[in-house]
């Protein structure tokens, strides 16, 4: 089989002029010509063109591509291994770039003036996923809107403080579980109350009923559960029970006594 320059240009989605240029510089010369002088490309020529276009896509200059392809010590299998390594590296870089763009988009949407590096530093890898899911679940709620309004006025220092407060609560949960503190004890309920106040102070008004819902989610969702279990085994269940006990305590304290009825 042989192909005309127009047919090859159509197959490779490049211009005839590009093929002429490759021929002129010796990068890709056709295997034959017709008696009238027209270029005819065979299957081996198409294989070389595929290699040229691959390296070109990765940004190699034409002179370097020619040197690589004309190296007699490098066989087809080695070219494939090189290409696989180059593609793997490029894919990883593109994934990093995509993640950075997504983080920048999220920061702009939230009104947080942080660089992607700062967001990764503060929130970690799972932040994007949880934030997107939270918006999907509660994007129309008053709590979500209140949270966005508060977020718009926070600085990097504020987010670092908020993260540190959350980490401190997680440490208190782990300490309580390891010490065998009952989940319905005053100590455990105080940790749950600190968590509720942390949310109310930094994000939205978190009622006891709302915190109950969060605790149920922390226990039911494997991802949230894993966050607590990573700190200490049994942490998710302990904190869930502590939140419910604290809600009972708080709601009981807010009910009017007999003298007020």
ZIWO-V673868 format. One record per backbone hydrogen bond with DSSP energy under -1.0 kcal/mol. NH is the residue of the N-H (numbers start at 1). CO is the residue of the C=O. If there is no record, write none. Layout:
BEGIN
nh->(NH NH)
co->(CO CO)
END
This chain:
BEGIN
nh->(3 8 9 10 11 12 13 14 19 20 21 22 23 24 25 26 27 28 32 34 37 40 41 46 47 48 49 50 51 52 53 54 55 56 57 58 59 60 65 66 67 68 69 70 74 79 80 81 82 83 84 85 86 87 88 89 90 91 92 93 94 95 96 97 98 99 100 101 102 103 104 105 106 107 108 109 110 112 114 119 120 121 122 123 124 130 131 132 133 134 135 136 137 138 139 141 145 146 147 148 149 150 151 152 153 154 159 160 161 162 163 164 165 166 167 168 169 170 171 172 173 174 175 176 177 178 179 180 181 185 189 190 191 192 193 194 195 196 197 198 199 200 201 202 203 204 211 212 213 214 215 216 217 218 219 220 221 225 226 227 228 229 230 232 235 238 239 240 241 242 243 244 245 246 247 248 249 250 251 252 253 254 260)
co->(41 4 5 6 7 8 9 9 15 16 17 18 19 20 21 23 22 22 40 38 34 32 3 42 43 44 45 46 47 48 49 50 51 52 53 54 56 55 61 62 63 64 65 66 71 75 76 77 78 79 80 81 82 83 84 85 86 87 88 89 90 91 92 93 94 95 96 97 98 99 100 101 102 103 104 105 106 107 112 115 116 117 118 119 120 126 127 128 129 130 131 132 133 134 135 138 141 142 143 144 145 146 147 148 150 151 155 156 157 158 159 160 161 162 163 164 165 166 167 168 169 170 171 172 173 174 175 177 176 182 185 186 187 188 189 190 191 192 193 194 195 196 197 198 199 199 207 208 209 210 211 212 213 214 215 216 217 221 222 223 224 225 226 228 232 234 235 236 237 238 239 240 241 242 243 244 245 246 247 248 249 250 257)
END
